[in-house]
Amino acid sequence: MSAIFTGTGALLLRLLVVLRVLLRGRCDADETLRLVDVGLRDAAPTVAFGSVVIGGIVGLQGLGYLTRYNATEVFGWAAALSAFRDVGPLLLAFAIAARVGTKNSAQVATLAVRERLDALCALGLDPHAAVTAPRVGAVVVVTVLLYPLAAISILAVGFGFARVLGDQNLAVSLWSVHSYLGSVVVVEGLLRLALFGLIIGLCTTHAGLSLWQAQPTITAATTPRSSANAVGDAVYRGSVLSLVGVVTVNLALSLLGGTG
């Protein structure tokens, strides 16, 4: 239990450092934009494929309710609610954690093992302004920018499945979205996803930086295999931390916000 509190406190301290850098305007904008570009190119194919699969699941599940309750009028609303607020953000967070988060942890850990962070300090640069804040901010921006792609893809595939397999009228589905889905649901999904991105960026960057704090032990290793194992452990810790954080926060937000 003490390890959980210690780890949570370390993450909060890291968050305060990132916020301080951002508020002072010291974040490296060029590096942030570069990371956003790389993250979008890395994650977009994974998000698109996952959206097709989840959209099919949403459509098939909706068909069961259509058959049982003849709920043709609310199918579009239910599918949109799932795409924009519930399943969509969670799916996108998992994809970002798997594709961008793991790469982020590996790169930061490699910088620590190869003493590049110490080199930044020797040059009079702030590693948090040049490495930490740009990476956390880039993950948040990538998740927000990919939100429309994921949500609309899930919704379109779900409507397509319902139309082809269940003869659900597409016009009725679109009317249901227009009539019942409020803009607050879309905003809530976007904010939820931004929070997920912050958790992923913070946890994966923190896992890589943990090697910097333990650098004397890591760099004293005499074999490349030892350094590789250390980087692999950092990637594993970052993945576990980010996924646990996303699932926990998603559960808490769902309980607080209800299902409507």
Helices and strands as residue ranges (DSSP letters): H 2-23, H 29-69, H 75-81, I 82-86, H 87-96, I 97-101, H 102-113, H 116-122, H 127-127, I 128-132, H 133-166, H 170-180, H 183-213, H 215-219, H 224-257
